[in-house]
Amino acid sequence: MIEYRDRLVRDWKLDLVVGKNEAVLKEGRTFPNGRATRVECCGLLKKDALKQVLEEHHFTGVIVGVRRDEEPTRAKERYFSPRDKNMEWNVEDQPPELWDQFKTDFEKGAHIRIHPLLHWTEVNIWEYIERENIPVIPLYFANEKRERYRSIGCYPCTLPSSRTRKTVRAIIEELRATNTPERAGRAQDKESEDALRSCGGMGICESVGPNLACNGS
């Protein structure tokens, strides 16, 4: 994934900002080291690291690739989703978005998450990849062990599924017939029923499928 990211940055001449929670990594306060649960590790290395980047670069908004069909909590998201001055998400206080009318004027100090793919499905993503011939990392396709990934996160918490699909078209046909959730291989979801809300309450818990989530000011 890192090689794929770096290649796109190089080819498209992007200004890449990488954030790490260096303090936590130095302390070894992570799940692989046995010093945090999966959900706690996710929050420390993703949510807190992102918060540091936003504060350092004074970003007031982020474009994110989350989708409503991924998980029940995300079904409550909005296309323009505000966070308060502490960057917390109040799932019970979301602006209505009726008839394609969106609220874009929020109180001072609010931070906005913009979700342009919110209504897309997993199948829609792969259909778009096929139509536009978008390059995809090999992890999404079956390997010699007949395993592939549908949703990719940190390596200790992401499990492959037993699948033989080796092409984009085969994946599309598989998804049209399956009842297995996209995030079935994400171990942190099994650790806590509200894992995504706990570690992604700020609205960015992970990369989502083969989408690119971009930060912007």
N, C-alpha and C positions, 0 to 999 in steps of 0.2 A: 504493500500500500504506500509506503514511504517513497519507494522508487517511482511509482506511478504519479504520486503527488509532485515530486521534484521534477519529473519530466514535463508535466503540464505547466508548472511554474516557469520552467526554462523555455519551452516552446511558445507559450502564450505571453511571456515576459510579464508575469504577474508579480505584484509586490506581496510576498508571503510573510505573514507574521505568525511565529510559532510561540506558543505559551507553554511553560512547564511550571509545576509547583515544585520548584527546586528545593525548598525547605523540607517538604514532606519526603521527597525522594532521597535527600541526604540523610534524613532520620530513619529511612526504611519503614515508614509508617504506611505499609501497603498490604494488600491481601496476599500476594505471593510470599511475603515475609512473615505472614501470620500475625500481623499487628493491626489488622483492620478487617472488617467484614467486606464482602464484595461491594455492597451498597456504599459503605463508608469510603472505601478506596475509590469508587467511581466519583463520589462527590468531591473528594480531596484533589484527585488528579485531573478531573474534567471541569466540574463546576467552579471550583475555587481558582483553578488555573485560568479559566476564561475570565473570571471576574478581575483578576490581576491585570490581564491584557487590556480589558475594556477601560479600566481605570488609568492605566499607564498611557494609553493612546487616546483617551477621551472619546471613545466611540459612543455614540448615542443610539445606535441601532445595529441590528445584526440580521442578515438574511440567512434563514435556516431551512433545511430540506425535510423537516418532519412532515408526517402524513397522518391523517385521522385514522386510517385503517390499521395502523401499526399496533395501537394499544389503547385501552379505554380512556386513560387520562388524556391522551393526545386528541381524542375525539371531542374534548371540551375546549380545544384551542381555537383561536381566531386568526384570521389572516394578518391582522395588525394586533399583536398581543402585548399589552403593556406590562412592565415590571416597575415596582415602586423605586424610591430613591435608594433602597437597600437591595435592589435587584431581585426582590421576591415576587413570586407569581401567586396572585389570589385567584384560584380556580373558580371561586364562587362569585367573583365580581369581574366578569368579562363583558366587554361592550357588545351589544347586539349587532349582527351583520346580516341585514335582511335585504333581499332584492338587489344584491351586489352594491349595497351602500355601506361604506366602511368609515369608521371613525379614525381619523388620523391626527386629531388635535388632543393631546394629552397634557396633564398637569406638568408643571416645571419640575425637572429632576427625574421624570419617568424615563424608562429605557424601553425601546420598542423592539420586539422580535417580529420579523416579517416572514410569513410562511406561504410563499407562492405555490407550493406543491401540496397544500393541505388537503385538497379534494382528490388528488391523484391516488390510484391504487398501486399495489406492487406490480400488477400486470401492466398498467399504464406506463410505469417506469421502463419496463423491459420492451414494451412496444415502441416507445420513443427511442430507446437505445438502438433497436433494430432499424427503425425508419431513418435515423440520422447517422447510423453507422458509428456510434460512439465507442471508443475503446474501453474495455473493461478488464479489471485485473483477473488473473487466472483463478483466484480463490473462489470465484462464483461458479466455476465449471468443475465437473467431476474429474478427480485425479485418478491415478492408477489404483487407489484403494476404493474407488467408487464412492468417494465422499466429496461434497461441495458445501459451500456456505451460502445461506440466504441473507443473513444479517451479520455484520462483522463489527466486533468491538475489540476490547483488549484480549490478547491471546489466552490468559488464564481463565477467562469467563465466556469464551465463545466456542461452541461445540459444532462440529459439522453434522450434516444429515447424510443418510445413505441414499445417494441419488446417482444416476448414470448420465445426467444431462450434460452435454459437452458443447452445445451451441445455444445462441440466443433464442432461436426459434423453438428448440426443444424445451428450454426453460419456460417460455411463454405457454406452450401447450401443457406443461406440467402444472403451472400455477392456475390455469383455468379449471383444472380438475381436482386440485388438492384442497383438503379442509384443514391441513396442518398450519398453525399460525406462523407468520414470518419470523417471529422472535422466539420460536421454540428452542433454538440453540443458545439463547442468552441466559447464562446461569444466574445472573443477578435478579432476573425477573422471578425466578423460582425461590429466591431467598426471601423476597419481600413482595407482598401484593402491590405495594405502592412504590416499587423500586424506581420507576421512571420519574415519579413525582418527587421522590426524595433526593435523587442525585441529579435530576434534570429540571428542578423547579424553576431554574433560571431560563429554561427553554433550550438548552443545548447540552444534551447528555452524551452525544455520540455522533459519529457520521451515520447516515441512514442509507442503507443499501448502497447501490452504485451511484448515489447522488453526491454532489459536492455542496457542502455548506460553506458559505462565504461570509466573512466579517466585513462590515463597511461602516463608515462614519456618516 
